[in-house]
Amino acid sequence: RGIIEDMPSDGDVTTVVGIIPIAETFGFSNDIRAASQGRAVWNTENLGFEPLPPQLFEKVVGEIRTRKGLKPDPNPESYYSD
């Protein structure tokens, strides 16, 4: 779901400029270090907020809840009402 906007190079250094949803960055630090044998450096900058596409909502919410040790499906609305 990410977009590469630019990849300027200067000698042996290549900079990748792009946009990626924060949900896709979990584990990214380890992945990029492994792929570059520890030589890559990366940083992030918050560029704002975009709503999650509706077709991905249940999948992403389930993954986040599972990562937090919760059951994948949220409780129904009635669970929270009096």
C-alpha positions in Angstrom: 0.0 0.0 0.0 3.0 2.3 -0.1 4.0 4.7 -2.9 7.6 5.5 -3.9 7.8 9.1 -4.9 11.5 9.5 -5.7 14.8 7.6 -5.5 17.7 10.1 -5.9 21.2 8.6 -5.8 24.5 10.3 -4.9 27.4 7.9 -5.3 26.8 4.8 -3.2 23.9 6.4 -1.3 20.3 6.1 -2.6 17.5 7.8 -0.8 14.0 6.4 -1.1 11.2 9.0 -0.6 7.7 7.6 -0.3 4.4 7.4 1.5 3.5 4.3 3.5 0.6 3.7 6.0 1.9 3.4 9.5 0.3 0.0 9.8 2.6 -1.3 7.2 5.7 -0.2 9.1 5.5 -2.6 12.0 8.6 -4.7 11.6 10.0 -2.5 8.9 13.1 -1.5 10.9 14.2 -5.1 11.3 13.4 -5.9 7.6 15.4 -3.0 6.2 18.4 -3.7 8.5 18.4 -7.4 7.5 18.1 -6.5 3.8 21.0 -4.0 4.0 23.2 -5.9 6.4 22.7 -3.2 9.0 23.9 -0.3 6.7 20.5 1.3 6.0 19.3 4.3 7.9 15.7 5.3 7.9 13.4 7.9 9.4 9.7 8.8 9.2 7.7 12.0 9.2 4.0 12.3 9.8 2.3 13.6 6.7 -1.2 13.5 8.0 -4.2 11.2 8.1 -6.1 9.4 5.4 -9.1 7.1 6.2 -8.5 3.4 5.9 -10.2 2.0 2.7 -13.4 0.3 3.8 -12.4 -3.0 2.2 -9.3 -3.2 4.5 -11.0 -2.2 7.7 -11.8 -5.6 9.2 -8.4 -7.1 8.2 -6.4 -4.3 9.7 -8.4 -4.0 12.9 -8.2 -7.8 13.3 -4.4 -7.7 12.9 -4.0 -4.8 15.4 -6.2 -6.5 17.9 -4.3 -9.8 17.6 -0.9 -8.0 18.0 -2.3 -6.5 21.2 -3.4 -9.8 22.5 -7.1 -9.2 22.0 -9.5 -11.4 20.1 -9.6 -10.4 16.4 -13.3 -9.5 16.3 -14.4 -6.4 18.3 -17.3 -6.7 20.7 -20.7 -5.8 19.3 -22.0 -2.3 19.9 -24.5 -3.7 22.4 -21.6 -4.7 24.6 -20.8 -1.1 25.3 -24.3 0.3 25.7 -26.3 0.3 28.9 
